[in-house]
Amino acid sequence: MLPDRYSTLSQDMAQLESIDALKKLAAQYPGKVIFSTSFSWEDQIIAHFILSEKIPVKIFTLDTGRLFEETYYVWSRTNEQYNASIEAYYPDKNLLEEFLTSKGPNSFYQSLENRKGCCYIRKVEPLQRALDGNEVWVTGLRAEHSPERTGLPQLEWDETNHILKYHPILNWTTEDVKNFVHENGIPYNTLHDKGFISIGCAPCTRAIREGEDFRAGRWWWENRETKECGLHSHS
Ligand code: SF4
């Protein structure tokens, strides 16, 4: 639920295209708008908006240490193509060393508790550090990826992290995304060409088969209800 103090902003934003909305947020909250990228093609479109229009929004990524090689490649290509320096946040060294020493490297397959512990150390805690002190968190969420996102507003209040969230391409279809990436020469993760929809850590992401749900490629050994990593409340 968006607090009342944002209702005018929300109405103004609803009239704007994504790029102009990002510019408005950057002007309204100078130095306090931040975009998290995982280098999915949704995120690459938003990075393209920000970098090609030179919108003053900080771009960061959570390097969990377990990403695909293809993801590091597209990160590197993006820095080169746009002359950018995407900021990297890493897991806390002490937490990670302790966790891996006691549980081993692949404990996420053994229990939900271990999987959530791994996601907390590699994603949630670094995310909290990245968001700290900011006012707006821009994301590449799309409604098509999860039924829980049906009816989600583009501008919403994140009660967990106490921050405004803006989803510029929430209502784009997969076709819209693909076409925009190809038409604009945007570097993208080639795993998308191999059936990967939502690309996270390598051990916890697989391609989906025809007819499978978009989320089937993440934590496929778990029940649907538990499939979230703690970054968004409506995964
Ligand atoms: Fe760990 Fe898998 Fe979560 Fe990545 S997605 S942080 S490897 S449990």
Residues whose N, C-alpha, C, O or C-beta is under 5 A from the ligand:
A	BS01	SF4	T64 R66 F108 R115 C118 C119 R122 G200 C201 C204
